[in-house]
Amino acid sequence: MEKNTVWAIALSTVVLVAFFAIQTIFYPQPKGGASKTAATEANKTETVKQETPALVSNVVAIEDVSENEGALESAPELKEETYTVSTNKVKVTFTNRGGDVIGYELIDHFDRDTGKGIEMAKNISDQNRAFAIAIGGVEAPILNDLFKVHEEKNLISFARDFEVKNADGTSGKFTLVKTYTFKDDEYLFKLDVTVDGGEGFKGINVNDMAYSLRTSPEIGPAFNPKDRYDNREFIAYNKADNKKYTPNPKKDKRWDWIGVAGKYFITFINPVYNSTGDSSDPKNEEVTTSGLVKTIAPDRNGGQANAQIVFARKAIYAGTNDTYYIYAGPRNETELKKYNSAENNAWGIKDTHYNEGLPTMQLLSWLEVVLKFFLEKLNWVIALVSGSSAGNWGIAIIILTILLKLALFPLTKKSLSGTKKLQELQPRIQAIQAKYKDTPQKMQQETAKLYKEIGYNPMAGCLPMLIQFVILWAMYHLFNNYFEFRGAMFIPGWIPDLSTSDKVCTLGFSIPFLGNEVHILPVIYLVSQLLYGKITQNGGTATAQTGMQMKLMMYGMPIFFFFIFYSAPSGLLLYWTVSNIMQLILQLFINSSMKKADFQNGNAKIVKRGK
């Protein structure tokens, strides 16, 4: 391979490696799947040093309760019953056992697998329910006592009397109350945990912990660890540093809210502590917590995968009323951003930065914002013209792809023209290589002279390639995570949902590496890529070695990506396929323009010689 070309490829590689290095070092992403997070297993415990009076987890399991406050004796049993609270957004099912959530259905988001609304409280069991409380740290078992119930519109409250053994041997009484409050038009609800101290009550202190609270064992839709386009990730946000990060149970970091996210849906908890009688606890502060949490990685027993966060509240020495704002709903900008301004939400809360829970590339987040803006405006125009309130996101993708290709055409033309010239120069380059094979310096000089003669710069193609790669990567991330694509119809009967792969039919058998579903978009993508490769290779000559390399690139890479993207979301594949087709059309146009220019130059020379 010619030396300048090698330098061009090497420079491009260095730039790309540097790009990913910067992305990884300065903008670390949360782990893509819960199985790859820095998670502790459900049976793992360790001792943690206390530094702040807020939240701590992973404490040692209780061995001798007689030396700790917190040995509970419950009141007489009641009858277990279930209760339902419904708004125009959610349908929540409770049990009076523990006062916990056993069902949380998003009634306006359809789950194609179940035929019902998305279930945000999955894998519920007797030992693990959504928003359950345990007395003590994160390893303590959840309360399974039956609570008394009080119901109002959009509100349900559970109460239970307990007796606690104090460290001095005396006994104290307290009432534990869990109150859930909901509002219409909101996926956010409020959970108030009240510890009302009674006779002899001196607080709750189990190894420096009062109680622990958890998210749901899993959120919907059902998570398939084999689906590379779905994920579960643990997310925490620190307002002071304005930073989103993956919580690590082995490190003590401050956070304002914390939770578990899937590709399109998210659950997180935002605590506010209003404790009384303990000068070491925060009183009516801004939402600020610190301490470790326990993250439960996928547990595939029985074919189910859990992804859950459990965290503990610091010990209390008097009554307390702790408020938790809990969001369980779509992971989209429209819903999450409204909690940054009090006037935009029914709760009147602000500056929460919940939208930091959106999946972004950090380094290229600004480009995603720009692309999303134009995509939404295009769909708005399509909706206006078609008279459909939803528009058509598939057509918006096609138009945006075409506009991007046209905007980049000057750079693309320069790059593709250079490639075409290089192909035509191959016989002369090979002649120079054969002639000066024993004098590499002379070979380089003659090759550079040839490039200068025709106005070709090997380095000129690097910038267009780099710009297109960056845009391509941002589009890939955007189209693979954009919430509005979920359930968005493009072509009825073929692509009913841009967030999933197009499915023509299901076979009665599986094809190796492809499965049993027949998809058409990947085939169109493969054909467009092969045609483009064929056209760009036409007209050039090469040695046996370089010819083999060209064939590998022309046939091998498209086939490789065909298998990679066979089950990709159709919105992403639609963009990629239209991009290939546009690139093919532009290449044909450039080839035609160059031939016309060569013909005119040839006529000019003939006329000049005739004179």
N, C-alpha and C positions, 0 to 999 in steps of 0.2 A: 504494500500500500504506500502511496506517495507520502512523503514526510509531512508536508503541510496539512494534508488531510488528517493524518494521525494527530497532529497538534490540535486541529479543530475539534476532533472527537474527544481528545484528552481534556481540552479546555471546557467543553460542554459537560463532560463527566464531573470535572472538579466543581463547576458551578452548581450542578444538581446535588452533588454530595454536600457541598457547603450549605445549600438551601435546607436540606433535610437536617443537617447538623444544628443549624440555627433554630429550626422548628422544634427539634427535640430538646435542646439545651435550655432555650429561653422561654419556650411555650410548650411545656410537656403536656401531653394529652392524657386524659383518664384512660385506664385500660379498657380495651374494646370489649372484652367479655368478662363476666364476673368470675369465671374460672381462672382468669389470669391476673386477678387483682391481688394486692397484698392483703389477703384475707386470712383470718384465723378460722380453723375448723370449729365446729360447734362444741367439741369437747375439750378445747384447749384453753388453759387459764394461765395467768401470770400476775405477779405483783407489780403495781404501778405506784410511783412516787407522786404524792399530792403536792401541787404547787398553787392551785387556785381553788376558790370555793364554788366552782361551777360544776361541770360534768366530768365524770371520770368513769372508765370502764376497765374490763379485764382484771377485776380484783380477784383475790384468792377466794375460792369457794369456802363457805362457812364450814368449819370443822366442829367448833364447840360453841353453840349458840348461847350457852349459859354465861359466856364471857363477853357477849355482845348484846346490845339492844337489838331487838328485832324478832324474838321468838313470838309467833302469832298464835292466838287461839280464836277461832272464828265463832260466829253466832250460829244459832240453829239453822238447819237447812231450809231452803224454800223450794219451790217448784221451778224447774228450768223452762224458760219460754223464749221465744224470739219476737222481735219488734222491728218495724220498718219505718224509716223516715224517707220521704220522697220530695224532691224539688223538681224544677224543670230541667235540671242537669244530671242529677244522680238519684239512684235508689239504693239506700244503705240498709243493710240488715244487721241487727244486733242480737246478741244473746245476753241474758242477765247473768250468765256465768262469767264472772270477771268484768262484766260491762264492756265486752269487746265487740269488734266488728268481725262478722263472718261472711259478709258479702258487700261489695261496693261496685255497683254497676253504673257505668257511664251510659245513660240512656240515649244520648245523641251521637254515639260513636259505635258503629256496627262491627262485630267480630264475625268474620266470614266462616270461621271454624265452628262456632257454637250457634250462630244464627241469632244471638242476643247482643246486648250492649257489652262493651269491653268490661271485663271483670278485673278490678284493681286489687282484689283481695283473694288470691289464689293459694292453693295448697294448705288450706286451713286444717288444723288438727286439734285434738284435745290438749296438746302440749304447746301449741303455737298458733296464736290468733293475731289478727291485725290490731295494733295499738293496745296490746295487752300490757299490764303492769305486773312487775315482780317486785317483792320487797327485798331490797339488797342490790347487788351488782348485776352485771350482765350475764353471769352464769346461773343466777337464781331462777327457779321455776316460776312460771307465771301463776297468778292467782286463779284458782279454779272454784272459789267460793261463789255462791249465788247472792246477787245484790237485789235490793229493793229498787223499783223503777218508778220514775215520775216522767210523764210525757206532756209536752205542749207542742204548738205548731212550730215545726222546724227545730225542735229542741227535745232532747231526751237525756235524762239524768239517772245515774246508777249510784246507790249508796249502800255502805256496809259498815257495821260497827266491829271494831277489833280491839283486842286487849294485847298489849305489848309488855314484855318483861324488861324492866330497866336494869342497867348495869349494877345498881346498888341492891338488887334483889326485890325491889318493890315493883308493883304493876301499874300500868297506866292505860287509859282508854282513849281511843280516837275513832273518828268516823272518816272513812275514805270515800270521797265523792268524785265521780267522773261525769262531766257534763259536756255533751256534744251539741254545738249550735251550728245550724246551716242557714244559708241565705239563697234565695232564687238568683239565677244567673251567675252562680259562683261554683267553681270546683274547689275553692278554698273553704275549709271549715275550721271551727275553733274547738279545741279540747281543753277544758279547765280541769286540772287535777287538784282537788282540795283535801288537805289533811287538817281536820278540825279536832284539835286536841281537847280531851276531856279530863276527868279526874285522874290525877297522878301522872299525866302525860309529860314526859321529859324529852320527847323527840324520837326520831328513828335513826339509828346509826348501826349499820351492818358493814363492818370493815370500811368505814368512812362513806358509805353509800346509804341513801334513803330508799330510793326505788329506781327501777330501770323501766324504760319504755322502748318499744320496738315498732318498726314499720311492718307492713304485711309480709308474710313469708315469701311472696312472689307477686309480681304485677303482670297483668295481661298485655297483649295476647300471649298464648302459650309460647314459651321460649324453647327454641330448638337449637342446641349447641352446635349442630352441624351446619346451620344456616349462617354463612359468613357475612350475610348482609343484615343480620340482626345482632343485638348485643345486650348485655346488662353491664352497667357500670355504676360504681359508687362515687358520689359527688359531694363535696363540701365546699362552702364558699366563705371566705374571710373578707368582711367589708373593709377592715382596716388596711389590708394590703390590696384590696380590689382584685382578689385572685381566687380562681376556681382550682381545686386540686382533688386528687384521689385520697380519701382518708386512709391512714395507715394506723392500725391498732398499736403498733410498736413506737409510734412517735406522738408526742403531745403537741397538738397544734390548735390554735384558736379557730373557731368557726361560728358563723351566724345561722346558717341552716345546713342541713345534711340530709341525704336521701339516696334513693336508688332510681336509676333511669334506664329505660329501654330505648328502642329506636324512636318510637313515636309517643310514648307515655312516660310519666315520671311521678314519683311520690317523694316528698321531702317534708321535713319537720323543722319549724322555726320556733324555738322556745323563748318565752319571756318569763322571768322569775319575779314574783312579788311576795317574797318571804317576810315573815314577821317574827320578831323575837330573837333574831340571830344577827349580830352586827357583822359577821363575816360573810353573810350572803348578800348578793346584789339586791337592791330595793328599787323597783320601778325604773330600772335602767333601760337603755336602748338594748335591742336584742343582741346580746353578746354572750357567748359561751366558750368554754374551752375544755379540753380533756380528751381522753381516748374513747373510741367506740369499738364495738365488736362488729365485724363484717362477716356474714355467713356466706361462704362460697356455695356454688351449686351442689346440692345434695341429690344425686341421681338415684337414690333408693326408690324403687317403684316406678322408675322412668320419669320422675318429676325433678325439676331443677329449681332450687330456692336461691334467692338473692335478697338478703335482708340486712338491715342495720339495727343494732340494739345499743342503746347508750344509757348511762346511769346518771341520776341526779345526786349531787353532793348531799351528805347527811344533813338533817334538819334537827333543830333543838326546840322547836315550838311549832305551832300551826303554820301552814303555808297554803297559798293559792297560786299554782303555777299554770300559766297559759301557754298553749301550744297552737300555733297556726299551722295547719297541715294542708298541703296541696296534693291532691290525687287526681290527675287529669291529663289532658293532652300536652305534649311537650312542643308547644308552638309559641311563636313570638306574640301573637295577638293576646293570648290568655296570660302569659307570664309577665309581659311588660306592663300590664295595667296596674300592677301593684307597686310601681315606682311613683305613682301619683295618687294621692288620697281621693281626688275627685273622680278617678276612673274605676274605682271598685267599691263594692257595697260595705266593705269593712273599714274604709277610711284609713288604711295603712299606706305607708309610702317608703321610698328609698330601700326597698327590700333586695333589689338586684336579683330577683328570681329568674330573670331572663338570662343570667349567666349560666343557667342550667341547660341552655340550648347547645346542641352539638355544633361546634365551630372548629376551624383549623387554627385559630389564634393568629398565627402569622399572616394568613391570607383572609382573615375574617372581614377585612374592609372590602376585599374583592367579592366575597360572597354577598355582602350587603348590596353592592352595586349591581351585581347580576340578579339578585332577588328583586331589587327595585324595578329593573327593566322588565323582568319576567312578569311581575304582578301588574305593571302598567299595560303590558301587551294583553294579558288575560282580561283586564278591565275593558280594553277596546274591543276585544273579541266578544265579550259578554254584551257590550253595548250594541254592536253590529248585529249579532245573532239573536238578541232578545232573550238570551238565557242568563239567568242570574249567576250561574256557576261558571260561565264561559267554557273554554276548552283548553286545559293546560297542555295537552298534547300539541295542539296547533301553536300555542305560545312557545313551546320548546323549539318547534321547527322554525318559527319566525326568528326567535332570538339567535338560534344557531346560524341561520343564513346571514343575519345582520352582523354577527361577530366575524364570520368569514369574510364578508365584504369589507368590513372595517379594517381587517388585517391583510386585505388583498395586496396593498403595496409591498408590505414585508414578505408576504407569501410569494408574490411574483418574483421578487429579487432572489429569494431562496431557490424556488423551483427553476428559474431561468439559469441560475448557477449550476444546479444539478444537471440540467439538460446540456449545458455547455461542456461540463466535465465528461459526460457520456460521449459526446462527439469528439472530445479530445483524446479519448482512450488510445486510439491507434498511434497518435504522435507521442503521447506520454510513454507508451510501451516501447516505442522506437528509441526514445531518449534513455529509458532505463536499460535497454539492451546495449546501446552504444557506450554508455558510461557506467556500466555495472561495476567496473573496477575502480572508479573514481567517484565516490558518493558526493563529494563536495561539488564537483562539476555537474553531476546529475541534478543536484538541487538548484544550482544556478540556472541551468538550462530550462528546468521545469518552471522556475519562477519567471524566467524571461518569457516563456510561452504563455503563462497565466497573464502577465502584464500585457502581452500582445493582443489578447482577446478581451481584456478587461475583467478577468475572473479573480475573485478574492475568496479563498477557501474559508476564511474566518467570517465572511459576511453572512453565511448561513446559520451561524450559531445563535445570533440574537433573535431572529424570527422563531427558531426552534424553541429557544428558552421561553419566549413570551407565550407562545402557543401552549407549551407544556404547563406553565403556571396557570393559565386560564383553564386548560383541560383539567388540571388537578382540582381547581376550585369548583368547576362545574360538576366534576365527579362527586365531590363531597356534598355539594348543595343538592344535587338531584337524588343522591342516595339517602338523604336525611330530611328533605323538605316535607313538612307535615301535610301541606295542602295537596300533595300528590296522593296521599292515602285515600283510596276510594274514588279518585278522580277518573272519570270516564274519558277515554279518547275515541276508540272505535268500538261500538257495541258488538258483542259476540266475538271480538278478537282481543282487544285491550280494554277491559272494563275497569282496570285499576292500575294506575301508573306506578304505584309503589310495589307492585309484585310483577313477576315475569308473566308474559303473555302465554296463555295455555290454549292450544287448539284442541287437544284431546289427551286422554290418559290411556296408556297401553296396559295390557294385562301382564306385561313383563318389564323388567328393568334393563336398560342399556348401560353397559359399564361406563362410569364417569358422568353419565347424563341422567340416569334415573328413568322413570316411566312416564314423564310428562313430555309432550311434544311442543316445542317453542319455535316460532317462525322468525321472530326478530333477530335472534343470534345468527340464523342462516343468512338473512339479508345482510347483516353486518359483515359476515365472513365473505360473501360474494363481493360486496363493495370494496372491502379491503384488498382482496385478491386482484380485482380489476384495476384498482389504483396502483398496486405494485407492478402489475403487468405493463401498464402504460408508462410508468416512470422508468422501467427497465428497457423499453423498446428503443432501438436506435443506438445502443451502446455495445461495445465489444469488451471482452475481458479475458483474462487468463483463466486457466482451469481452476486455480485456487480462488481468485476473486469471483469467478462465476459461481462456484459452489457457495460462497458466502452470500452472494446476491440471492441465490435461490432459497437459501435458508431464511434470509430476511423476508423474501417475497412470499414464501409459502409457509414456512415454519412458524413465524411469529403470529400471523393471523389465525392459524389453526390452534396454536397455544391459547391465544386470547379467546377463541371461540369456546373452549372448554371452561375457561375461567369465568366468562360472562354468560354462560348458558342459562343460569338461573338468576341473573341480575335483574333488578327492578326495571320494568319496561321503560320508565321515564329516562333512566340513565342510558339504556341501550338505544332508545330513540334518538337522543342527542348524539351519541357516538356514531350511529348509522348515518344520520343526516349530515354530520360533519364529514364523514368519509365521502359521501356522494357529492357534497359541495367541493371537497378537495379534488375529486375526480374531474368534475366539470371545469374547475379553475385550471387544472393541469392541461386538459384538452385545449382550453382557450389559449393558454400560454404557448403550448406547442404550435398551435395554428398561427399565433402572432409571430413566433420566431421563424416559422417557415416562410411567412409572407415577407418578413423583413429580409430574410436571406435571399428570396427571389428578387425583391426590389434592388438589393445591393448588387446582385449578379447582373441585372439589366443595366444598372448604372455603370458598372465596369465595362460591359460590352459597348455601350454608347460611347464611353470615354475612349476606348480603344479604336472605335470606328472613326472618331474625329481625328 
